[in-house]
Amino acid sequence: MKKKAPSKKRAGTSAGRLRVERIGLRARPGSRVNEEAVRDVGGTIVKLLQKKKCSAENLLAEASKPSNPAHKHFEWDDAKAAHQHRLDQARRFIVSIEIVTSDVSIGAVRLCWPAGKGAYVSFDEMKSDFDLLKVTIEDAKRDLEAFERKYSMLSGLPEAKALFAEFAKKMAG
């Protein structure tokens, strides 16, 4: 009688938990996360994923423990954190609100300068200044590459193919 070969376990779920055989952590291209934060915060994120409890709320709860390696990467001074939150809100408003003049809708264009500082200019100003236009196109290229990395696993699904085709048609103008 032949013995059955031992079954090879696949990476995936095991008893309702995410099982990771090999893992690597890295910052996404274009992000402002340093290697130490990738290691410390990423390790906490992996643990939350394994528990199927990965959310911003749970990450913050874990990081709030001074013994957690991710702790030092968060701002715990409430006044400083509140100011940063308001800056994030202001940035979101600037890029989310359109200014309508003469039946033409224009929005602010976010430009990321090499120094890491941000500036906001009108669409007309951006398209009339070659350097600003070049930076905006480079930003768009990075965004499209990030989009492609994020959603590439969907490319085989018919629904996603239709959505991607519609997007390409809109971009072609």
KEKE-3310 file (N, C-alpha, C; in steps of 0.2 Angstrom, whole numbers, plus 5000, padded with zeros to 4 digits):
npx = (5004:5003:5011:5004:5010:5017:5006:5009:5008:5000:5004:4994:4978:4977:4968:4960:4969:4981:4995:5011:5025:5037:5043:5044:5048:5045:5046:5034:5037:5040:5035:5036:5043:5054:5068:5069:5056:5048:5052:5049:5035:5030:5032:5022:5011:5011:5009:4996:4989:4990:4982:4970:4966:4969:4969:4968:4964:4967:4980:4985:4981:4990:5002:5002:5006:5020:5030:5029:5038:5034:5029:5038:5037:5026:5017:5015:5012:4999:4996:5004:5001:4988:4989:4996:4986:4976:4983:4983:4969:4967:4975:4968:4955:4960:4963:4951:4941:4933:4935:4924:4922:4915:4907:4917:4926:4938:4952:4963:4980:4990:5007:5022:5037:5055:5061:5052:5042:5026:5016:5002:4994:4984:4975:4977:4988:4998:4998:5003:5016:5031:5040:5032:5022:5029:5033:5020:5016:5026:5022:5009:5013:5020:5009:5000:5008:5009:4995:4994:5002:4995:4983:4985:4983:4970:4969:4965:4951:4935:4927:4936:4944:4935:4933:4946:4948:4938:4943:4956:4950:4944:4956:4962:4955)
npy = (4994:5011:5025:5041:5056:5068:5083:5098:5113:5128:5145:5157:5156:5149:5140:5151:5161:5173:5166:5168:5163:5168:5185:5201:5218:5235:5252:5260:5266:5283:5286:5294:5287:5281:5268:5263:5265:5258:5245:5245:5250:5242:5229:5229:5230:5219:5209:5213:5210:5196:5193:5196:5209:5222:5238:5256:5261:5250:5249:5261:5260:5249:5255:5265:5259:5261:5251:5246:5244:5253:5264:5276:5282:5289:5304:5310:5321:5330:5343:5346:5335:5338:5350:5345:5337:5346:5353:5342:5342:5354:5353:5343:5350:5360:5352:5346:5355:5364:5378:5388:5397:5407:5397:5387:5374:5374:5366:5366:5362:5349:5351:5343:5347:5344:5346:5342:5350:5357:5365:5375:5378:5387:5378:5385:5392:5382:5375:5385:5386:5379:5372:5369:5362:5351:5345:5342:5332:5322:5319:5314:5303:5295:5293:5285:5274:5269:5267:5256:5247:5244:5239:5229:5215:5214:5213:5202:5200:5202:5213:5222:5224:5231:5242:5248:5249:5259:5270:5272:5276:5288:5295:5297:5306)
npz = (5000:4995:5003:5007:5001:5011:5013:5006:5013:5008:5007:5015:5022:5038:5049:5050:5051:5045:5037:5035:5026:5021:5022:5017:5020:5014:5009:5000:4984:4982:4994:5011:5021:5032:5033:5046:5051:5042:5046:5060:5061:5051:5055:5066:5059:5051:5061:5065:5054:5053:5064:5058:5061:5056:5055:5054:5067:5076:5073:5078:5092:5096:5093:5103:5114:5124:5124:5111:5096:5086:5092:5093:5081:5080:5083:5099:5106:5109:5105:5095:5086:5084:5076:5065:5060:5057:5046:5037:5035:5029:5017:5011:5009:5000:4988:4986:4983:4970:4960:4952:4938:4926:4920:4919:4927:4938:4947:4961:4958:4965:4968:4970:4977:4975:4988:4996:5000:4998:4986:4980:4965:4952:4939:4927:4929:4931:4919:4910:4914:4910:4919:4930:4924:4920:4932:4937:4927:4930:4943:4940:4933:4942:4951:4942:4941:4954:4955:4946:4952:4964:4959:4950:4952:4949:4935:4927:4929:4922:4925:4930:4919:4910:4917:4918:4904:4902:4909:4902:4890:4894:4898:4886:4880)
capx = (5000:5007:5009:5002:5015:5014:5004:5012:5004:5001:5004:4987:4975:4977:4964:4957:4974:4985:5001:5016:5031:5042:5040:5049:5044:5048:5042:5031:5040:5037:5033:5041:5044:5061:5069:5067:5049:5046:5054:5045:5028:5028:5031:5016:5005:5010:5005:4988:4986:4990:4976:4965:4963:4973:4965:4971:4962:4970:4988:4986:4981:4996:5008:5001:5010:5027:5035:5029:5043:5030:5027:5042:5036:5019:5017:5011:5011:4992:4995:5008:4997:4982:4991:4997:4979:4973:4986:4981:4963:4968:4977:4962:4951:4963:4963:4944:4936:4934:4933:4920:4922:4912:4905:4923:4927:4945:4953:4970:4984:4995:5014:5027:5043:5060:5062:5046:5037:5020:5013:4996:4993:4978:4977:4979:4995:5002:4998:5007:5023:5033:5042:5026:5018:5033:5032:5014:5016:5030:5017:5004:5016:5021:5002:4998:5013:5006:4989:4995:5005:4990:4977:4987:4981:4963:4969:4962:4944:4932:4924:4941:4946:4930:4934:4952:4947:4934:4948:4960:4947:4944:4962:4964:4952)
capy = (5000:5017:5030:5047:5061:5074:5088:5105:5119:5134:5152:5159:5156:5142:5140:5157:5166:5173:5163:5171:5159:5173:5191:5207:5225:5240:5258:5261:5271:5290:5288:5297:5282:5279:5261:5261:5265:5252:5239:5245:5250:5237:5223:5229:5229:5211:5206:5214:5206:5189:5192:5199:5215:5227:5245:5262:5262:5245:5251:5267:5257:5245:5260:5269:5256:5263:5246:5244:5248:5258:5270:5282:5284:5293:5310:5309:5327:5332:5350:5345:5331:5342:5355:5341:5335:5352:5354:5337:5344:5360:5350:5339:5355:5363:5348:5344:5360:5367:5385:5388:5404:5407:5390:5383:5372:5373:5364:5367:5356:5348:5350:5340:5349:5340:5347:5339:5355:5357:5371:5374:5383:5386:5374:5389:5394:5376:5373:5390:5386:5373:5368:5367:5357:5345:5342:5339:5326:5318:5317:5310:5296:5291:5291:5280:5268:5267:5264:5250:5242:5243:5236:5225:5209:5213:5214:5196:5200:5205:5219:5227:5226:5236:5249:5250:5252:5266:5275:5273:5280:5295:5299:5298:5312)
capz = (5000:4995:5008:5004:5002:5015:5009:5006:5015:5004:5010:5015:5029:5041:5055:5051:5052:5039:5038:5031:5026:5020:5022:5017:5021:5011:5009:4993:4980:4983:5001:5015:5026:5032:5034:5053:5052:5039:5050:5066:5060:5047:5060:5069:5054:5050:5067:5065:5048:5055:5068:5055:5064:5053:5054:5057:5074:5079:5073:5083:5098:5097:5094:5109:5120:5124:5123:5104:5092:5082:5096:5092:5075:5080:5087:5105:5109:5107:5102:5088:5082:5081:5071:5059:5058:5053:5040:5033:5033:5024:5011:5008:5006:4994:4982:4985:4981:4964:4959:4946:4935:4919:4918:4918:4933:4939:4953:4963:4957:4970:4966:4975:4975:4977:4995:5000:5002:4994:4984:4976:4960:4948:4933:4921:4930:4930:4912:4906:4916:4908:4924:4934:4920:4920:4939:4937:4923:4934:4948:4937:4931:4949:4953:4938:4942:4960:4954:4943:4957:4968:4956:4945:4953:4946:4928:4924:4930:4917:4928:4931:4912:4908:4921:4915:4897:4902:4912:4897:4885:4897:4898:4879:4879)
cpx = (5004:5005:5008:5008:5012:5012:5008:5007:5005:5001:4997:4984:4976:4973:4962:4962:4978:4992:5006:5023:5037:5039:5045:5045:5048:5043:5040:5035:5037:5035:5038:5043:5051:5062:5067:5060:5046:5047:5049:5038:5026:5027:5024:5010:5005:5007:4998:4985:4985:4984:4970:4961:4967:4968:4969:4970:4966:4978:4989:4986:4987:5002:5007:5005:5017:5032:5034:5034:5040:5029:5031:5041:5029:5021:5012:5009:5004:4992:4999:5004:4991:4983:4992:4990:4976:4976:4984:4974:4963:4970:4972:4957:4953:4962:4956:4939:4938:4931:4930:4919:4919:4911:4911:4925:4935:4947:4961:4974:4989:5002:5018:5034:5049:5061:5057:5041:5031:5018:5007:4995:4987:4980:4980:4987:5000:5003:5002:5014:5026:5036:5037:5023:5022:5033:5026:5013:5020:5026:5012:5007:5017:5014:4999:5002:5010:5000:4989:4998:4999:4985:4979:4984:4973:4963:4965:4954:4941:4929:4930:4944:4941:4931:4941:4952:4943:4939:4953:4957:4946:4950:4964:4960:4947)
cpy = (5006:5022:5037:5052:5066:5080:5094:5110:5125:5140:5154:5159:5149:5143:5147:5163:5167:5170:5165:5167:5164:5180:5196:5213:5230:5246:5258:5267:5278:5291:5291:5293:5280:5271:5259:5261:5259:5246:5239:5245:5244:5230:5223:5228:5222:5208:5207:5211:5199:5188:5194:5205:5222:5233:5250:5263:5257:5246:5256:5264:5253:5250:5264:5266:5258:5257:5243:5248:5253:5264:5276:5285:5289:5299:5310:5315:5330:5338:5349:5341:5334:5347:5351:5339:5340:5354:5349:5339:5349:5357:5347:5344:5358:5359:5345:5349:5364:5374:5386:5396:5403:5400:5385:5381:5371:5371:5366:5361:5355:5347:5348:5342:5345:5340:5344:5344:5355:5364:5370:5380:5382:5381:5379:5391:5388:5375:5378:5390:5380:5369:5365:5361:5350:5341:5339:5332:5321:5315:5312:5303:5292:5289:5285:5273:5265:5264:5257:5245:5239:5238:5231:5218:5208:5213:5208:5196:5204:5212:5224:5229:5231:5242:5252:5253:5259:5271:5277:5278:5287:5299:5301:5304:5312)
cpz = (5000:5000:5004:5006:5006:5011:5011:5008:5011:5009:5010:5022:5031:5048:5056:5052:5046:5041:5033:5032:5026:5019:5021:5018:5017:5010:5001:4990:4981:4990:5005:5021:5026:5034:5041:5054:5048:5043:5057:5065:5056:5051:5063:5065:5052:5055:5067:5059:5050:5060:5065:5058:5062:5051:5057:5065:5078:5079:5078:5090:5100:5098:5100:5115:5119:5122:5115:5100:5087:5085:5095:5086:5074:5084:5093:5108:5106:5103:5095:5083:5080:5076:5064:5056:5054:5047:5035:5030:5028:5017:5007:5005:5000:4988:4981:4982:4975:4964:4952:4944:4928:4916:4917:4925:4933:4946:4955:4961:4962:4967:4971:4973:4978:4985:4999:5002:4997:4992:4980:4971:4956:4942:4928:4923:4929:4923:4908:4909:4915:4914:4929:4930:4920:4926:4939:4933:4927:4939:4946:4935:4937:4951:4949:4939:4949:4960:4951:4947:4961:4966:4951:4945:4950:4939:4924:4925:4925:4919:4928:4924:4909:4911:4919:4908:4897:4905:4906:4892:4888:4897:4891:4877:4873)
residu = (MET:LYS:LYS:LYS:ALA:PRO:SER:LYS:LYS:ARG:ALA:GLY:THR:SER:ALA:GLY:ARG:LEU:ARG:VAL:GLU:ARG:ILE:GLY:LEU:ARG:ALA:ARG:PRO:GLY:SER:ARG:VAL:ASN:GLU:GLU:ALA:VAL:ARG:ASP:VAL:GLY:GLY:THR:ILE:VAL:LYS:LEU:LEU:GLN:LYS:LYS:LYS:CYS:SER:ALA:GLU:ASN:LEU:LEU:ALA:GLU:ALA:SER:LYS:PRO:SER:ASN:PRO:ALA:HIS:LYS:HIS:PHE:GLU:TRP:ASP:ASP:ALA:LYS:ALA:ALA:HIS:GLN:HIS:ARG:LEU:ASP:GLN:ALA:ARG:ARG:PHE:ILE:VAL:SER:ILE:GLU:ILE:VAL:THR:SER:ASP:VAL:SER:ILE:GLY:ALA:VAL:ARG:LEU:CYS:TRP:PRO:ALA:GLY:LYS:GLY:ALA:TYR:VAL:SER:PHE:ASP:GLU:MET:LYS:SER:ASP:PHE:ASP:LEU:LEU:LYS:VAL:THR:ILE:GLU:ASP:ALA:LYS:ARG:ASP:LEU:GLU:ALA:PHE:GLU:ARG:LYS:TYR:SER:MET:LEU:SER:GLY:LEU:PRO:GLU:ALA:LYS:ALA:LEU:PHE:ALA:GLU:PHE:ALA:LYS:LYS:MET:ALA:GLY)
# end
